[in-house]
Amino acid sequence: MGQIFYIACPSAQEVLPAYGKLGEFLFSGSPRSIVEVLAVPVRPVILALAAELHYLIFEKLDITDSIGRRHIQTYFMSFLGPWAGKRILCVGDYVEAGDHPPGLFTEDEERSMENKEKEEERPMTLANWAYVYATISVKFPTTLFTQLLSKNYYKQYCRMSGSDRSEVRKIVNPEFSQFYPKDQPWILRNLKTREYVRSDAIALRPEYIHGPNIDVIGFGEVVLSRICWSSDPSVNIDGRKYNRNIHRGIWAGHCFDITTRAQHEERVNEEWKDVSEEVAKEIANIWESEYGDDWRRIVMEGHRH
């Protein structure tokens, strides 16, 4: 069958729905789900609301006027990037008991694990823990939008112009894209090592960049290629072109986020290292091992189709 890998956040006791043999799902597009849990939202520009829209949203719906639109944005932003700043890894199910990256667990977490092992009367591996973690799904609640479409408010909503209805929907039923501007450069940050990777260094073409999301090869593939952890090197990837220790990822158990370059420069004072070129070369070696010397043309043609 082969070794199966799971992307997990132990402190949250959650796993991503994407899993499989590393040599299959690394190249499948599945790693983009990592971006969803790491991307830090940017607050959209707040525009003035027409009086009728303000009345419907802040007085008719179950929201007090003191909350305001900014607080609604804060509410929705709280559901985005749930793993940003938390320790994550991609664990293989051939991992042995007691084998985990240094610093992965706090003392309290280790005590909890020891107590669980006593209850189970058997040693627990990282994979055993991943099996019982909840599957995370990044999505917005629909409470406000449901209220809007209820019989108490729907007639008033329907009487609005198309542009006003669109504005109301943006507030009470927003799209993820509203919080991830595409006109700003984004970076992936390793918060433990203070290293970052630029989107323009990873993207095969500039037009593949859509804010934190990058077509074909993006931040998700970068993270996954460096956070794997197992006692067994079986990864279903040809190791002649890359470091065979991909199963002992140098970033396994580290904390990450994906943020705009502007937010990074605004909030940090200490020195950070740009490892974009190093990571891009590593990614190129892995993809060449899978597709051959002409790997760029092959994967881009696959994207077009």
N, C-alpha and C positions, 0 to 999 in steps of 0.2 A: 504493500500500500504506500509506503513512504512516510516520511515525517511531516506532520501537519503543524503549521505555525498559527498562533493567535496573537492579535495585537491587544494588549491589556494595560489598564491603569490600576495597579494594585490598591492605591490609597482610596480610589473611588469604587473599587470592586466592580469594575465594568470592563467589557470587551467590545471591540467593534464587530459588526456582523460579518465583515470580510475575513476569511481564513482559507487555508489550503496549503499545498506544497509551495515552498518559497519560490521555486523555479517556475511556477505557473502564475501565482497571483501577483508577484512583483511586476510582471510585464502585462497584466491584464487590464490595467486602469483602476483596479480596486483600491490602490493606495490613496486615491483622491479623497477617500473617506477620512483619512488622517487629517487632511486640511480642514475639514468641517469642525473637528474637535479642538484644533489648535489655533485657528484664525481669530484674532482679537478684533471685535467690531469697531468701526469708526462711527461716531455719532453723525447722522445726516444733518444738513443745514436746516434749521427751523424757519419755515416761512409763515407769514401772517395768515391767519384763517379768516375767511368771510364770516360775518356774524351768524348766519344760518348754520354753517358747519360747526362753529364753535358751540352753539346752543345744542345741536344734536349730539355731539361727541361728549361734551363736558357737563351737560345738564340732563339730557334725556337718558343717556346710557348710565350704567351703574358706576360712574366715576365722579369724584368730587372735583370741583373747579380748581381746588388747590393743588391737585396732582399736576395738571397741565400737560401739554404735549411732550415736553422734555422728559417728564417722569414716565410717560408711556413708553418713550424710546428707551429709557433706562430699564424698564420692565422687560421689554423684548430683548434688549442687548444681553440681559442676564442669562438668557438661554443659549447664547452663542459662545463658541470656544470653551466648552466645559472642561477640557483637559489642559488648557493653557496653564503653564506653571506647575503641572503635576508630573510625577515620575511615570514614564511609560516604557514599555519594551514589547518585543514580538517574541513570544516564547514558543519553542518547539516541544512537541510532546515526547521527545526522546530525552528530555532533560532529566537529570538525576536529582534525587532528594538532597536538599542542602546546597545545591549549585545555583547560585543567583548572583547578579552583579553586586559589587560592593556598594553599600549605602542605599540599596533598593528599599529596605524596610526600616521604619522607626523602631525604637525599643518596644513601644506599646504594640505595634503590629507584630513584631517577632514573638512577644509573649502570647498574643492572641492566637498566633499560628501554632505555637507549642501546645497550648491548651486544646486546640482543635485536633492536633495529632494524637493527643492522649485520649480524646473522645473516640476518635476513629480507630485507635490502636494500630496505627500504621504511619509510616513517614509520608508526608505530603510533598509533592513536587510543585514547582511553579505551574506546570500544566494542570495538575489536579485542582489548583486554586482557580485557574482560568476557566475550567469547566463549569464552575458554580457561580461565576460572576454574571451579573445582569448584562444583557446586550443593550448598548447605548444607542439612542436615536436622537439626532439633533433636529428639533422642530419647534415651531411656535405654538402656544396654546391658541385656541380659536374662540375663547370665551367672549371677547368683545365683539367679534364679527358675528357670532351666533346671536348675541343680543340685538345687533343691528338688523339682522334678517328676521327677527321675531315679529309677530303681528303688531306689537306695540309701537314699533318704529319703522316698519318696512314701507308703509304708505308715504311717510314723509321722505324717506330715503329715495323712493322711486320718483318723487316729484322734483328732485334735484336735476340739474343739468348733468350731462355726461362727465364733464370735467370736475364738477364738485363731487360726484359719486366716486370718481377715481381718486380724488384727494382724500376722501374719507377712508376708502379702502387702504390706501397707503399707510394711514395712521393706525387703524384697528386690525388690519390684516396684512402686515408688511411682507415683502419678499426679502430673502437673505441678501440679495444684491444691493438693497438700499444701504446696507451697513458695511459694504466692502467696495469702496470706490476703485474704479478701473483706471483712473487717470493719475494714480500715485504709485511710485515704486514700493514693492513689498519685499520683506526679508524674512527668512526663517532664522530664529535665534535659539541657540543652545544656552539656556540660562545658567547652567552649571559651569560650563567651560568658558563662557563669554565669547562665543564664536557665532558668526552669522554667515548666511548664504544669500546672495542676491538673486532675485528672480531672473534678471537679464542674463546672468551667467549660466543658469540652468536651462532656460527655454531654448528649444532648437531653432525657433524663429520668434522675432519680436511680436508678431501678430498672434502668437499662441498664448500670450500673457493676458489674463483677464483678472486683474487685481491679484488676490492670493492664489487664484486657480490658474493652472498652466496646463495647456493641452499636451498630450503625449507623455512627456516627462516633466514632473513638477516637484514641489516640496514634499508631497507624500512619498514619492519614490525615493527621494533623498533620505528622509527620516527612516523609512523601512529598511533601506540598505545598510543602515548603521545601528539599528536597535535590536537586531535579532540576538537571541540567547538560547543556547542548547549545549548539552554535553556531547552531542553527536554531530559530526560535520555533514550529515546527509541533507543537502539542500536542493538537489536536483538542478544544479547550475554547473556548467563547465568551468572549473577553477583555473584553467591555464592562463586566462587573461586578467584575473583579478586576485586579490588577497583571499586565500582559502579560508581565512578566519572570519568570514562574514557571519558565521554562527556564534561568534564571540564579539558582538558589535561593540565598537569603541564608544558608542553613545547609548548603549543599553542601560535603562534605568535612570536616564537623565531627564531634566525638565525642559520643555520647549514652549515657544509660542511663535505665531506668525503675525507680524505687525507691519505697519507702514514705516518706511525709512524716516518719515517726519516724526512719528510718535516715538520712535527709538531715540532719535537725536534730541528730542525735547525732554525726555525723561531720564537719560543716563548721563553720568559724568565720567565714569571710569573707562578705562581702555578696553576696547573689544577688538577681536581679530577677525578679519575677513578671510574665510576659508573657501570662498566660492570656487576659485580655480582648482584647488585641491579636490574638492568634492566633485566638480564637473568632470575632471579627469577620471576619477574613480567610477563615476556613473558610466562614462564612455567605455571603460574597460569591461564593466559588467554587461552592458548592452552588446558590445562587440562579441563577448563570449557566447551570447545567445543567438545573435543574428549574423555574425561575420563582419568582415571589414566594411561592408557597405550598409551597416546597420542604420545610419541616419536616413538614407533614402528609403529603406524598407519600412521603417516605422512611420515615417511621414506619409508615405503612400498609403499605408494601412489607415492612417488617420483620415485622409481625404475620402477614402471609401467607406 
